[in-house]
């Protein structure tokens, strides 16, 4: 068995395989639901209803998608330049810390929101800068360094929450003091839970798309990722491009943490992120690293999570279903994208 | 053809398609015992595809292979090996960190026979080496061997596995003329012992020298089958390209002022290089690959800064040396490897045209002017006859020749004063070669100083006004056009001559 490249994949080929991947995912989900002793159709229906069946559900999905758009963008930007940033989780927490540091009374209106956002981006950028400097200077593998920084950062947050940032009025719980009202992101519509972080995430996707397609930096980032040797030969400032990519990627991931604290939670706790940084990798890969695609896939992933929570309560099927669904969708999608471009030949 | 000798190998109507492209179209050929058959053809004529089918790397869409009368199961390299076919690839398949002996016996013994039979293996290798004139130290580490020696190891490896049919894929591409002679001596010994050889090449004089019969491929079809005794180089060349072609002789360049000077420059791979490039001259750099050509091209192209010595461009020493500085100083660079450094495969033709000049020509305040890039790319495509679907096509789908034309256009459109052409026609068909050479000569006549780096002596001798030879990072004196013949240059390529010059 071998793979032969298809020179000009037809539209049917390029759309057919991804749709088939979605179908295969649904089939596996149905089989798993049956295995858990529930009615497969009911379970799938409940996931859909739970994700988008009501105003409340839909808004919940949008809220859940917000940090995923940011981390998905962070991963997409970095991966496009072949900078393997696995550390969006750490950068997310760096942003969250900044939201708390500046948002609990140090700064007042009207500067606290923009300044804490900027500080968050800066902090996230710095967290990624270290591994990137090690990479370009000494050739240290950034997969390892960024991945390990995640654990360091989570422990650092635990320390902060048990120490300097511990809420004095928190009855001993490891969480920070609440943000002042001026440091909170307002709701988009009063009375609904959706906050402006979502709009900001969409805006970020458009900006990233613009930078990648319309600016010299974007051209350089894509060239460095697609062929480092050619970029270097052509005289592109490869090191500077990688550093700038790191700053953008780290900043975007940090906005995920910042918007979760400032928009949703209002304080920092160690369980702020259920792995948004890692899930961002799935979001970015499903979107084929396209910044606008990230918005779509983040909504899909968020919908699966939110819908599975609801389904779990109703059908008694464990929420692990969500993880299984996402894992399958990613594997099938990667396979589908390969099959769209290559043909399997016997012999 | 000699019909008396036993037929050891026959290909019968081999057809292989890749998508719409017919790489092999009903190719048949027979190889007789004790004979050398040359497979001649331009790059892309289907030689390598055919050999890959023979060796089981590909499965043919039609036709079959018979070895010593028995049908060879398709798609099975092991069966090919067992049937006595040995293949020496253009790119060696040796383990650098193992000894010569280890490389030769690797994969021949079962797991259980570890350590046993080593003395016997050593004796057999020594006997084979003596019989076939393949002198190589069995305990030397392969990584420390020269290219010629590695090739000998590859041949020994095939002989050790009882190969009765040797296939050599462009074996002389990496050898000095002297090493090539040694290889031919080995092949003569081999056929004298009853082995049969398929020799793939596109060098006519070698084919004439070593082969008994010659099969010429063009566009995947057999277009000629001749006994070398009854043919001429001109006839073979005509068969290859499909028309009578005279050996081109370029008129000498006009000459002019000095554009670039290296004064005692050293860098990784270069030792105290001093030379000058003149406007209106093509300076040829001959040498066996891996002797510092890449380092010299990188140096002039700005990818490498000298560790000692001085670079002068138009009489001034640049403050800071980098690819951007080199481009700004008017150095146009045609890279050695179109795929690895010349282009970005997943980028469009337009994007690839702007790789070097996007910031200086096609951007304002950091914003790309894509309309201008596309218009520029349209111009390049028209002016340099790049066959493509349009500027928005990804460049990975272009043939090597068209890719090279785009690179050529990208470089020449900037009217560089200095042009570094590193292996500019490697892997191109004859039409594209003539085109690239014509453009380089035209640039020279317009006053550019051209450095032509090539492993093909004929190319260097045919185009250059001045020739240098590079060997182990050292540069020979300049030889004016017509003052050195192949043998003389070959001696310098092998490193002789430097002792006297020093």
Boltz contact constraints between the chains, C-beta under 6 A:
constraints:
  - contact:
      token1: [A, 7]
      token2: [B, 19]
      max_distance: 6.0
  - contact:
      token1: [A, 214]
      token2: [B, 367]
      max_distance: 6.0
  - contact:
      token1: [A, 214]
      token2: [B, 368]
      max_distance: 6.0
  - contact:
      token1: [A, 215]
      token2: [B, 366]
      max_distance: 6.0
  - contact:
      token1: [A, 215]
      token2: [B, 367]
      max_distance: 6.0
  - contact:
      token1: [A, 216]
      token2: [B, 359]
      max_distance: 6.0
  - contact:
      token1: [A, 216]
      token2: [B, 363]
      max_distance: 6.0
  - contact:
      token1: [A, 216]
      token2: [B, 366]
      max_distance: 6.0
  - contact:
      token1: [A, 216]
      token2: [B, 368]
      max_distance: 6.0
  - contact:
      token1: [A, 219]
      token2: [B, 358]
      max_distance: 6.0
  - contact:
      token1: [A, 219]
      token2: [B, 368]
      max_distance: 6.0
  - contact:
      token1: [A, 223]
      token2: [B, 344]
      max_distance: 6.0
  - contact:
      token1: [A, 226]
      token2: [B, 344]
      max_distance: 6.0
  - contact:
      token1: [A, 226]
      token2: [B, 346]
      max_distance: 6.0
  - contact:
      token1: [A, 227]
      token2: [B, 344]
      max_distance: 6.0
  - contact:
      token1: [A, 229]
      token2: [B, 340]
      max_distance: 6.0
  - contact:
      token1: [A, 229]
      token2: [B, 341]
      max_distance: 6.0
  - contact:
      token1: [A, 230]
      token2: [B, 341]
      max_distance: 6.0
  - contact:
      token1: [A, 230]
      token2: [B, 344]
      max_distance: 6.0
  - contact:
      token1: [A, 233]
      token2: [B, 335]
      max_distance: 6.0
  - contact:
      token1: [A, 233]
      token2: [B, 341]
      max_distance: 6.0
  - contact:
      token1: [A, 234]
      token2: [B, 355]
      max_distance: 6.0
  - contact:
      token1: [A, 234]
      token2: [B, 356]
      max_distance: 6.0
  - contact:
      token1: [A, 235]
      token2: [B, 323]
      max_distance: 6.0
  - contact:
      token1: [A, 235]
      token2: [B, 324]
      max_distance: 6.0
  - contact:
      token1: [A, 235]
      token2: [B, 327]
      max_distance: 6.0
  - contact:
      token1: [A, 347]
      token2: [B, 59]
      max_distance: 6.0
  - contact:
      token1: [A, 347]
      token2: [B, 75]
      max_distance: 6.0
